[in-house]
C-alpha cells in the first residue's frame, strides 16, 4: 500500500486519501509513505481527506492511539500527527506540552522554539497557541512557578521577537560583545544578568549569533567558556545552553538526539521533537555532525537503541530524508 501511495504523481491526492480511508486501523502501513512526503504534501493530504470524508486525519490518528488498537503505536500516532501539522501549530502544541510537564517545565523545548524560529513564525505560533488554548503563550511563560532563570531568558527572547530589527550590525555586535566581557569574565563576581537580558531583549537571533562570533574573535575563546569560568549557577547554566543553541544549532541538536536516543535524559520526547522539526531544514548537517562527533551514523544509533517497530521505522524514514 505504501508503494502505491509513493508511486502516485497526482497533485490532488485523492488516491492517497482513498487508500488511507480503506486502511483505517492499519496506520502502520502508511508511515513510510506519509513520512517520505514533504510536510507540505502531508498537509495537502490531510486537507483533501477532510474534504472527501469529513474527518480530520490527525483526529483519527489520535483516536487510534487512545484505543490502543493492535499494531498501532501511540508514540507513532503522536509523532505522525506532529509531522502532518503546520509548523506553527506543531510548535504551539510542543510549547503547551513543555509548559504542562508533570514534574518540571521543559525549558529546552521552549528555547528551541524561540531560538530556532523567525519572528514571523513566532507570531504565528502565538496566534495558534491563543486560538487552541485560549491563553497567551508569553503570559504562561511569565506565570511559571517556581520562577527559573530560563524563564527570564525566554521572556527576553520573546520580547526580542516583537521588537528587534532583522538586520545585523557588525559595529553594534562588537559593542555588545565588549559589554558581555566587561560585565562577565572581565569583572569579578558572577555574570551581570541585567546586561545579558537587556541584550537578549533588544537583539535578533542572527545579531546575537554575530555578537558571540565577535566575542570569540576579540577574546580568543567562545562566550560559553567565559560562562563556565565564572562561579556557575542556575542562570549561567541556562545561559550556556541557550548560547549553544544560538551559535551552533546542528551540534546542539546532535547532543540532544544522542542523549534522548540513549535514554540519558528525562526528555524522551526530544527524539520526535527534533527529528520532526529539523528534518526539512538541516537533517543533512545533523547527520554529518552526528557521525563526526560519535563515530556512528544517526540511523545506526536509532537501529541499535530503539526497539524495532513502526516508531523506529518513522524515525529512520526521517533520518533518510535529505534537505
Secondary structure, 3 states (H helix, E strand, C coil): CHHHHHHCCCCCCHHHHHHHHHCCCCHHHHHHHHHHCCHHHHHHHHHHHHHHHCCCHHHHHHHHHHHCCCCCCHHHHHHHHHHHCCHHHHHHHHHHHHHCCCCCCCHHHHHHHHHHCCHHHHHHHHHHHHHHHCCCHHHHHHCCCCCCHHHHHHHHHHHHHHHCCCCCCHHHHHHHHHHHHHCCCCCCCCCCHHHHHHHHHHCCHHHHHHHHHHHHHHHCCCHHHHHHHCCCCHHHHHHHHHHHHHHCHHHHHHHHHHHHHCCCCCCCCHHHHHHHHHCCCCHHHHHHHHHHHHCCCHHHHHHHHCCCCHHHHHHHHHHCCCC
